[in-house]
Amino acid sequence: MKRRRLLQSILGAPAALAVPLPAQERKIAEETPKLAISTADAAAATVPRFFAADDLAALDRLGELLMPAGDNIPGAREAGAAGFLDFLISQSPSDRQALYREGVGRLNREARARYAKPFSALATEEAAPILAPLRDAWTYQGPSDGFARFLRAAKDDIWQATVSSRPWAEAMSSRSRGAAGLGLYWLPME
């Protein structure tokens, strides 16, 4: 007898769903607000996780020097590359964290020793001698100097963070009809 009751209830379930809701329940369903959903990086500024304020400003200035903004193309600063790298390095292995901590610290130390101001306040001409290791020829083994290794890693990371950002994808998609930014920027699944 129990099996017969189970089959009757399974077969009767679609009919129960077709019964209209009472007026009170329908009113509640219609009054439920529809909220707009946005991604986290579009809603608020990032919170520093790894670098101190001076170090983050130096990394931002380094990004501005390595990837400046062009005509209708965002640079590293507009793309928020320093904020992303702050998050990325905070989640990186300890050797990568040490490379960035020592490298950004040296940027500020050399700027203060040469010009008595932090790296973030340097003009392009003043920063050029500090960034001289970037002009060395590329080798497969990479530079032996830790500061030169930092500058090479930072250059690659800043470029990647810039071209993977939402402002970059929006700028590239506005340049032609065929470029919709697809594949350049991924939205999280909600």
ChimeraX attribute file (.defattr): number of C-alpha atoms within 10 A of each C-alpha:
attribute: neighborCount
match mode: 1-to-1
recipient: residues
	/A:1	5
	/A:2	7
	/A:3	7
	/A:4	8
	/A:5	10
	/A:6	11
	/A:7	10
	/A:8	11
	/A:9	11
	/A:10	10
	/A:11	11
	/A:12	11
	/A:13	10
	/A:14	10
	/A:15	9
	/A:16	10
	/A:17	9
	/A:18	8
	/A:19	8
	/A:20	9
	/A:21	11
	/A:22	8
	/A:23	8
	/A:24	8
	/A:25	10
	/A:26	11
	/A:27	11
	/A:28	9
	/A:29	10
	/A:30	9
	/A:31	8
	/A:32	8
	/A:33	7
	/A:34	7
	/A:35	6
	/A:36	5
	/A:37	8
	/A:38	11
	/A:39	11
	/A:40	11
	/A:41	12
	/A:42	8
	/A:43	9
	/A:44	8
	/A:45	10
	/A:46	14
	/A:47	10
	/A:48	16
	/A:49	15
	/A:50	18
	/A:51	23
	/A:52	12
	/A:53	10
	/A:54	15
	/A:55	24
	/A:56	20
	/A:57	20
	/A:58	24
	/A:59	29
	/A:60	23
	/A:61	23
	/A:62	26
	/A:63	26
	/A:64	20
	/A:65	19
	/A:66	17
	/A:67	18
	/A:68	15
	/A:69	15
	/A:70	8
	/A:71	7
	/A:72	11
	/A:73	17
	/A:74	23
	/A:75	24
	/A:76	28
	/A:77	21
	/A:78	18
	/A:79	23
	/A:80	22
	/A:81	26
	/A:82	29
	/A:83	22
	/A:84	20
	/A:85	24
	/A:86	22
	/A:87	17
	/A:88	16
	/A:89	19
	/A:90	16
	/A:91	13
	/A:92	12
	/A:93	10
	/A:94	11
	/A:95	9
	/A:96	14
	/A:97	18
	/A:98	14
	/A:99	19
	/A:100	25
	/A:101	17
	/A:102	13
	/A:103	21
	/A:104	24
	/A:105	19
	/A:106	17
	/A:107	22
	/A:108	22
	/A:109	16
	/A:110	17
	/A:111	22
	/A:112	14
	/A:113	10
	/A:114	13
	/A:115	14
	/A:116	13
	/A:117	14
	/A:118	19
	/A:119	28
	/A:120	20
	/A:121	16
	/A:122	17
	/A:123	11
	/A:124	12
	/A:125	8
	/A:126	14
	/A:127	21
	/A:128	14
	/A:129	12
	/A:130	16
	/A:131	16
	/A:132	11
	/A:133	17
	/A:134	17
	/A:135	9
	/A:136	9
	/A:137	8
	/A:138	10
	/A:139	7
	/A:140	5
	/A:141	6
	/A:142	11
	/A:143	18
	/A:144	8
	/A:145	9
	/A:146	13
	/A:147	21
	/A:148	19
	/A:149	18
	/A:150	23
	/A:151	22
	/A:152	17
	/A:153	15
	/A:154	21
	/A:155	18
	/A:156	13
	/A:157	17
	/A:158	28
	/A:159	17
	/A:160	13
	/A:161	21
	/A:162	25
	/A:163	19
	/A:164	17
	/A:165	21
	/A:166	20
	/A:167	19
	/A:168	23
	/A:169	23
	/A:170	17
	/A:171	17
	/A:172	19
	/A:173	16
	/A:174	14
	/A:175	12
	/A:176	9
	/A:177	8
	/A:178	9
	/A:179	15
	/A:180	15
	/A:181	16
	/A:182	10
	/A:183	9
	/A:184	16
	/A:185	15
	/A:186	12
	/A:187	9
	/A:188	8
	/A:189	5
	/A:190	6
